Amino acid sequence: MTVVAEPVLEVHNIVKTYGGVHALKSVSISLLPGEVHCLAGENGSGKSTLIKIISGVERPDSGSISIGGSRRSHLTPNEAIRSGVQVIYQDFSLFPNLTAAENIAMLSELAERRRFSSRKRIYAEADRIVRELGLKIDLGAEVESLSVADRQLVAICRALVGDAKVLIMDEPTTALTHTEVDRLFTIVRRLQERGVAVMFVSHKLDEVLQIAQRLTILRNGELVETGPASDYTGRSVAKAMTGREVSEDRLVAPVDKDAALLLDVKNLTRSGDFHHIDLQLRVGEILGITGLLGSGRSEIAEAIFGIRPAHSGEVIVAGQSHKIDSIRDAVRAGIGYVPEDRLTQGLFLDASIADNMVASSLDSYRTKFGLLNRKRIRDSIADLFKRLRIQAPNVAAVVHSLSGGNAQRVVLAKWLDRKPTILVLNGPTVGVDIGSKEEILTILREQAAAGMGIIVISDDIPELVSSCHRVLIVHEGRIVSEFVGEDINANEIHKRMAA
């Protein structure tokens, strides 16, 4: 007879409203020891609210939580931590100026209410958990000097020092390469062996199905499905999340073989970052550039846009050579850039959607007398808001109130309002749910069909397969492979990247 383990944590019929809007509608979920339970759903589905309630940050309107053998109406953050609940958020919530060891031991030092810290004790405690998990971390290094992958390992170790029974990982693979994701999954399996219940929250459906034993899907605050992960495919999860069929096929129209050359990069070099880069982009073409983290892929994009100018080489836009020594030079040449970190580099978070949309193009709305044509501005904002299908009450909504997918659409709108000849996008759908991702990629295809040249920097290989006419692979600062048309294949790209 099979013995079913008792849940380490259960939530029962949780309801949470904000201003009359239901964030969660009678949601129940259980977490078993040694199980990876993935929580899936689009932005706004209720995932973050549920995490906040489990971790004690938010209090539900009704329902209950069972943990540690007792049932209660809500938890406080301290009660959640004492009961063994730990959350690793996307930003890891680490102290960048402290060492890895100090970050790892911080919670246990606070929990034991020590008045004085002992460097020897801190390093011994950190070393114990690192060895137990079979990791290699420079415990003496300041966290700000570590890679994203190593910072994540520090956050995991910090949680386990506190004897975590439930570990919630919120979008843990967003900034990781394919190789680093494999390493993270190895760590997750070790946590399972320790009996830790892992709640894994991710938009990346292939990863969800690779690591999960069970799956719960939320949509509009309601639990729509839960069951063994083996019962699902990427397509069926996407349909449950969005309520509609989501295509996984290649959806790019062929580029005219006689299309004019929009961008011709020749022998572009920046010492220490990339060398002798040659690439071309034609009217209506979407060019993908990928490679492992540190390969030089982002640095190439930043050089083309003048953020970190190349030391040598030539950039020719629409037949005219341009010296790109600054962002201003790139914009004048007709190049736009959507950065990887849209929140700190691409948007004014405290400003409205409307103000963000026209922030970089106000001069184009001036009359011959130097005054702003307010009607043209309003018309353009309304058109972009509708065309990019931004989900917000109105254009006066503040950008920091938007979901990741809608914030990304505002960044796109800002550049589309400038009508660039070439648009470079670095990680255009990072942290974006499956429905918004599909719509953003559709917008890019529409812009390419209208004659824009688009470059997409991404490590989301299915995204490149579905949307690009060509894909270049960068390794150690050089372009080492090119895939064209129907030869663009996810398995072959992964193989070449790992070679």
Secondary structure, DSSP 8 states (H G I E B T S, - for coil): -------SEEEEEEEEEETTEEEEEEEEEEE-TT-EEEEE--TTSSHHHHHHHHTTSS--SEEEEEETTEEES---HHHHHHTTEEEE-TTTT--TTSBHHHHHHHHHHHHTT-SS--HHHHHHHHHHHHHHTT----TTSBGGGS-HHHHHHHHHHHHHHTT-SEEEEESTTTT--HHHHHHHHHHHHHHHHTT-EEEEE-S-HHHHHHH-SEEEEEETTEEEEEEEGGG--HHHHHHHHHSS----S-------TT--EEEEEEEEEETTTEEEEEEEEETT-EEEEE-STTSSHHHHHHHHTTSS--SEEEEEETTEEE---SHHHHHHTTEEEE-S-IIIII--TTSBHHHHHHTTTGGGGB-TTS-B-HHHHHHHHHHHHHHTT--SS-TTSBGGGS-HHHHHHHHHHHHHTT--SEEEEESTTTT--HHHHHHHHHHHHHHHHTT-EEEEE-S-HHHHHHH-SEEEEEETTEEEEEEEGGG--HHHHHHHHH-
